Amino acid sequence: MPIEILMPALSPTMEEGTLAKWLVKEGDTVSSGDLLAEIETDKATMEFEAVEDGVVGKILVPEGSEGVHVNAVIAILLEDGESADDIGAAPAATPGAAPAEASEPTKAPTASAPAPSAPVSSDGNRIFASPLARRIAADKGIDLATITGSGPRGRIVKADVEGASAAPAAAKAPASVSAAPAAKAAPMASGPEADTVLRMYADRDFEEVALDGMRKTIAARLTEAKQSIPHFYLRRDIKLDALLAFRSQLNKQLEKRGAKLSVNDFIIKACALALQEVPDANAVWASDRILKLKPSDVAVAVAIEGGLFTPVLKDAEMKSLSALSAEMKDLAARARDRKLAPHEYQGGSFAISNLGMFGIDNFDAVINPPHGAILAVGAGAKKPVVDEDGQISVATVMSVTLSVDHRVIDGALGAQLLQSIVDNLENPMAMLA
């Protein structure tokens, strides 16, 4: 039976993508795990692997096609003994059009009944499995009814049965417990219609820039964030002189290892430790509940051409400053090349947005849902301050603003979190204890 290759969902928020490049052509033989195509999502270009063995019978979506919806049929794979004549009238995915609703896998047009060798479950329904998977299952004495398929539309493939045994399958979760549906992108930002704006500027010279997937996602998510999250803001000034002196000392010692710590590395560490010191603030909003995280998974905004990424440094409270620095440099470099995998920029409970290197004194950052808070970091500058003895002196001061989701973190709790961040940064040696 010809197998439909569907446009994959490469991230929870992906609804459509661009088929950037085919890595195979019609007539090529492929095995499970072989690369089929490069798919551009709203965040990155990712390689798409085959989950079945077979021959590429027909490519339905040409490379370069934009706006291909998730689960649209993009190609047909033929199994052993099948030819192009077995391919039914599978519709090509039309960019910008939603895929047809699929209820049953495509059958060869000449088939009037399931093949005799096809397994059948206890309720009489056919179990869809590749011929190779059926052969392996028969050799190992495995009941295919106990196997959950990972192929298109639940089809059982070679990889599903290779690691299985004839032992009874583990009990399944109760039917009443279902997986949370993938998050859908929010509607585009509201405002005047495009035609209205074009007419408004018809007599002016301008260049029209089409929105790519990343910019559409940024517009949708930030509009959703500002409209649905009750932000409040907490501001503090932080004296950096002790941190700058300590950083200079550490960098001299790390010089032989080729490592160099930035102020941002200390900020990441300070926030990670603060989330452990104020654990009730290490939380995210989950629609009808709050999830309190145990580890400190800190996201850091990285500007790239046309948008931004927020790669996540997981278990940041457990890592040394030099380890955080190396990981951050790697994530930032791959973010700029759009080579991050979804698991590297999704998740976390807290984010940092640092515009200090651009000379910005202070600003208010927009929370990245479902995070509970984000720290906006401004530039450090020499300013007059009054010391503990009442004397005026000069210190390097950095202004920060904590944007907080009031549904997750109340005012007093947010103030405790920010105080902990300030304490860590003004007493940097304690972060190594």
C-alpha positions in Angstrom: 0.0 0.0 0.0 1.6 3.4 -1.0 2.6 5.4 2.0 1.8 9.1 2.2 4.7 11.3 3.5 3.1 14.2 5.4 4.4 17.7 6.1 5.8 17.2 9.7 5.1 19.4 12.7 8.7 20.2 13.8 7.6 22.3 16.7 4.5 22.5 18.9 3.5 25.9 17.4 4.2 25.0 13.8 1.1 25.2 11.5 2.8 25.5 8.1 6.3 25.6 6.7 8.4 26.0 3.6 9.7 22.9 1.8 13.1 24.4 1.2 14.9 21.5 -0.5 14.3 17.9 -1.5 17.3 15.7 -0.7 15.8 12.8 -2.7 14.3 12.4 -6.1 11.6 10.2 -7.6 12.8 6.6 -7.9 15.3 6.9 -5.1 15.3 4.0 -2.6 15.3 5.2 1.1 15.6 3.5 4.4 14.2 4.5 7.8 16.3 7.4 9.1 17.5 8.6 5.7 17.1 12.4 5.1 14.3 13.3 2.8 14.1 17.1 2.8 14.9 20.3 4.5 12.0 22.1 6.1 12.0 25.8 7.1 9.8 26.5 10.2 9.1 29.8 11.8 12.4 29.5 13.7 14.9 27.3 11.8 15.7 25.1 8.9 15.5 21.4 9.9 16.2 18.1 8.2 13.2 15.7 7.8 13.9 11.9 8.1 12.1 8.9 6.6 10.3 6.6 9.0 9.7 3.8 6.5 11.7 1.9 3.9 10.7 2.2 0.3 11.0 3.9 -3.0 10.1 7.6 -3.6 7.2 7.1 -6.0 6.0 10.7 -6.5 7.0 14.1 -5.1 3.8 16.2 -4.8 5.2 19.5 -3.4 8.1 21.1 -5.3 11.0 22.5 -3.3 10.7 26.1 -2.5 7.0 25.9 -1.8 5.9 28.2 1.0 2.9 27.9 3.3 2.6 24.1 3.2 0.3 23.1 6.1 1.3 20.5 8.6 -0.1 17.0 7.7 -0.5 17.9 4.1 0.7 15.1 1.7 4.0 16.1 0.2 5.2 12.8 -1.4 4.3 9.2 -1.9 6.5 6.3 -0.8 6.2 2.8 -2.4 6.8 -0.4 -0.6 8.3 -3.6 -2.0 6.5 -4.9 -5.1 4.6 -1.6 -5.7 4.8 0.6 -8.7 3.8 4.1 -9.7 0.5 2.6 -11.0 -0.5 1.8 -7.4 -0.5 5.5 -6.4 -4.0 6.8 -6.0 -5.1 10.4 -6.7 -3.4 11.8 -3.7 -3.8 15.6 -3.8 -0.7 17.8 -3.8 -0.4 20.1 -0.9 -1.5 23.6 -2.0 0.5 26.3 -0.2 -1.8 28.4 2.0 -4.6 25.9 1.9 -5.5 23.7 4.8 -4.9 19.9 4.3 -7.9 17.7 3.6 -9.2 16.0 6.7 -7.7 12.5 6.9 -9.6 9.7 8.5 -8.3 6.6 6.8 -4.9 5.9 5.2 -4.9 6.0 1.4 -5.5 2.6 -0.1 -4.4 1.4 -3.5 -7.3 1.9 -6.0 -7.5 -1.7 -6.9 -7.8 -3.0 -3.4 -11.4 -4.1 -2.4 -10.5 -5.7 0.9 -7.5 -5.8 3.3 -4.7 -8.1 2.2 -4.9 -11.5 3.8 -1.5 -11.1 5.4 -2.5 -7.8 7.1 -3.0 -8.2 10.9 -6.4 -7.6 12.4 -7.1 -6.4 15.9 -9.5 -8.1 18.3 -12.3 -5.7 17.3 -12.0 -6.6 13.7 -10.2 -3.4 12.6 -7.1 -3.7 10.3 -3.8 -2.9 11.9 -1.7 -0.9 9.4 1.9 -2.0 9.4 4.7 -2.1 6.8 5.5 -5.5 5.3 8.9 -5.5 6.9 7.4 -4.7 10.3 5.0 -7.6 9.9 7.8 -10.0 9.0 9.9 -8.9 12.0 6.9 -9.2 14.3 6.1 -12.7 13.0 9.7 -13.8 13.6 9.7 -12.5 17.1 6.2 -13.7 18.0 5.0 -10.1 18.7 1.3 -9.3 18.6 1.1 -6.1 16.5 -2.1 -5.1 18.4 0.1 -4.3 21.3 2.4 -2.0 19.3 1.9 1.8 18.9 2.9 2.9 15.5 5.2 5.9 15.0 4.7 6.1 11.2 2.3 8.3 9.3 -1.2 8.1 10.8 -0.1 5.5 13.4 1.3 3.0 10.9 3.7 0.5 12.5 7.1 0.6 11.0 10.4 -1.4 11.4 11.7 0.8 14.3 8.5 0.1 16.4 9.0 -3.7 16.4 12.8 -4.0 16.4 13.1 -3.1 20.1 9.9 -4.8 21.2 9.5 -8.3 22.7 6.8 -10.9 22.9 6.3 -10.0 26.6 2.9 -8.5 27.5 2.8 -4.8 26.8 2.7 -2.3 29.7 -0.7 -1.1 30.7 -1.9 1.9 28.8 -2.9 5.1 30.4 -6.6 5.5 31.1 -8.6 6.7 28.2 -9.8 9.7 30.1 -6.2 11.1 30.2 -5.2 12.6 26.9 -2.2 14.5 25.7 -2.5 18.3 25.7 -3.0 19.5 22.1 -0.2 21.4 20.4 -0.4 25.1 20.9 -1.7 27.0 18.0 -0.3 30.3 16.9 -2.4 33.3 17.9 -4.0 35.4 15.2 -1.9 38.1 13.5 -1.7 41.5 15.2 -4.8 43.6 14.7 -4.7 46.9 12.9 -5.7 48.6 9.7 -6.2 46.3 6.7 -3.2 46.1 4.3 -5.1 47.8 1.5 -6.0 50.7 3.7 -2.4 51.2 4.7 -1.2 50.9 1.1 -3.7 53.6 0.0 -2.5 55.8 2.8 1.1 55.7 1.5 0.3 55.4 -2.2 2.0 58.7 -3.0 5.2 57.9 -1.0 8.2 55.9 -2.0 8.5 52.7 0.0 9.7 49.1 -0.2 7.3 46.3 0.7 8.7 43.6 2.9 6.9 40.3 3.0 6.5 38.7 6.4 8.4 35.4 6.8 7.4 32.7 9.2 9.5 34.0 12.1 8.2 37.6 11.9 4.6 36.3 11.7 5.2 34.2 14.8 6.8 37.1 16.7 3.9 39.3 15.8 1.3 36.8 16.9 3.0 35.7 20.1 3.9 39.2 21.4 0.4 40.5 20.5 -1.0 37.6 22.5 1.4 38.3 25.4 0.5 42.0 25.7 -3.2 41.4 25.3 -3.6 38.4 27.6 -0.8 38.6 30.2 -1.4 41.1 33.1 2.2 42.5 33.2 3.5 44.5 36.1 7.0 45.9 36.4 9.6 46.1 39.1 12.8 48.2 38.7 16.1 48.2 40.5 19.6 49.7 40.2 22.5 47.3 40.7 26.1 48.3 41.6 28.5 46.4 39.4 31.9 47.4 40.7 32.5 44.2 42.8 31.3 42.1 39.9 33.5 43.8 37.4 36.6 43.4 39.6 35.8 39.8 40.3 35.2 39.1 36.6 38.5 40.7 35.7 40.3 38.4 38.2 38.5 35.3 36.9 39.2 36.1 33.3 43.0 36.4 34.0 42.9 32.9 35.5 40.8 31.5 32.6 43.0 33.0 30.0 45.1 29.9 29.6 41.9 27.9 28.9 40.8 30.3 26.2 37.7 31.2 28.2 36.3 34.7 28.9 33.3 35.5 31.0 30.9 38.2 30.1 28.7 40.2 32.5 25.8 38.4 30.9 27.2 35.1 32.1 27.0 36.4 35.7 23.5 37.6 35.1 22.4 34.2 33.9 23.9 32.5 37.0 22.4 35.1 39.3 18.9 34.6 37.9 19.3 30.8 38.0 20.3 30.9 41.7 17.6 33.4 42.5 14.9 31.0 41.1 16.2 28.4 43.6 16.2 30.8 46.5 12.7 32.0 45.7 11.2 28.7 44.4 7.6 29.9 44.2 8.7 32.3 41.5 10.1 29.5 39.4 6.8 29.0 37.7 4.9 29.1 34.4 1.2 29.7 33.5 -0.6 26.7 32.1 -4.1 28.0 31.3 -6.0 26.5 34.3 -3.0 25.9 36.6 0.5 27.0 37.5 3.5 24.7 37.1 6.3 25.1 39.6 9.6 24.0 38.1 12.3 22.3 40.1 15.4 23.2 37.9 16.3 26.7 36.8 15.9 26.7 33.1 16.8 30.2 32.0 16.1 31.5 28.4 18.2 34.3 27.0 17.1 36.4 24.0 19.4 36.4 21.1 18.9 38.9 18.2 19.3 37.5 14.7 18.6 38.9 11.3 14.8 39.3 11.0 13.9 38.3 14.5 15.1 36.6 17.7 15.6 33.3 19.4 15.4 32.6 23.1 17.6 29.5 23.6 17.2 27.9 27.0 20.1 27.0 29.4 18.7 24.1 31.3 19.7 23.3 34.9 21.6 26.6 34.9 21.9 26.6 38.7 24.0 23.5 38.6 26.6 24.8 36.0 29.7 26.7 36.5 30.1 30.2 35.1 32.6 28.9 32.5 30.2 26.1 31.5 27.3 28.6 31.1 29.5 30.9 29.1 30.6 28.2 26.7 27.0 26.9 26.3 25.6 30.4 25.7 28.2 31.1 23.0 27.4 27.9 21.2 23.6 28.4 21.4 23.9 32.0 20.2 26.1 31.1 17.3 23.8 28.3 16.1 20.8 30.6 16.7 22.2 33.2 14.3 22.7 30.4 11.7 19.1 29.1 12.5 20.4 25.7 13.4 18.8 25.3 16.8 16.5 22.3 17.4 13.1 23.1 18.9 14.0 21.5 22.3 16.9 24.1 22.6 14.6 27.2 22.4 11.4 25.9 24.0 10.6 25.7 27.7 12.1 27.5 30.6 10.3 29.5 33.3 12.3 32.8 33.1 14.0 34.9 30.4 16.7 37.5 30.2 16.8 40.3 27.5 20.0 42.3 27.6 20.2 45.5 25.5 23.0 47.0 27.6 25.5 46.4 24.8 23.5 48.7 22.6 23.7 51.5 25.1 20.1 51.2 26.3 19.8 52.5 29.9 16.5 50.7 30.7 13.4 49.3 29.0 10.4 47.0 29.7 10.5 43.6 28.1 7.5 41.6 27.0 7.0 38.2 28.8 7.4 35.2 26.5 4.5 32.9 27.4 4.3 30.7 29.3 7.1 32.2 31.3 6.3 33.8 34.6 8.8 36.7 34.3 11.5 38.3 32.1 14.4 40.5 33.2 15.3 43.5 31.0 18.9 44.5 31.4 20.3 48.0 30.6 23.8 49.3 30.2 26.2 49.8 33.2 27.3 53.4 33.6 29.3 55.5 36.0 26.9 57.4 38.3 27.1 59.3 41.5 25.8 57.3 44.5 25.4 57.9 48.2 27.4 55.2 50.2 26.5 53.8 53.6 28.4 56.6 55.3 26.3 59.2 53.5 29.2 60.2 51.3 28.8 60.7 47.6 31.0 58.5 45.4 31.0 57.2 41.9 29.9 53.6 41.1 29.1 51.6 38.0 25.3 51.1 38.1 23.1 48.9 35.9 19.4 49.4 35.7 17.1 46.3 35.4 13.4 45.9 35.0 11.6 42.7 36.0 8.4 42.2 33.9 6.1 39.8 35.9 3.0 37.9 35.0 0.6 38.7 37.9 -1.3 35.5 37.4 1.8 33.5 38.4 3.8 35.9 40.6 2.3 38.5 43.0 4.0 41.8 43.8 5.8 40.8 47.0 7.0 37.5 45.5 8.3 39.3 42.5 10.1 41.8 44.7 11.8 38.9 46.6 13.0 37.4 43.3 14.4 40.7 42.1 16.1 41.3 45.5 17.7 37.9 45.3 19.1 38.7 41.8 20.5 42.0 43.0 22.1 40.3 46.0 23.8 37.7 43.8 25.1 40.3 41.4 26.4 42.7 44.0 28.1 39.8 45.9 29.4 37.7 43.0 31.8 35.5 45.0 28.8 34.0 46.9 27.6 32.6 43.6 30.6 30.2 43.6 29.9 28.9 47.1 
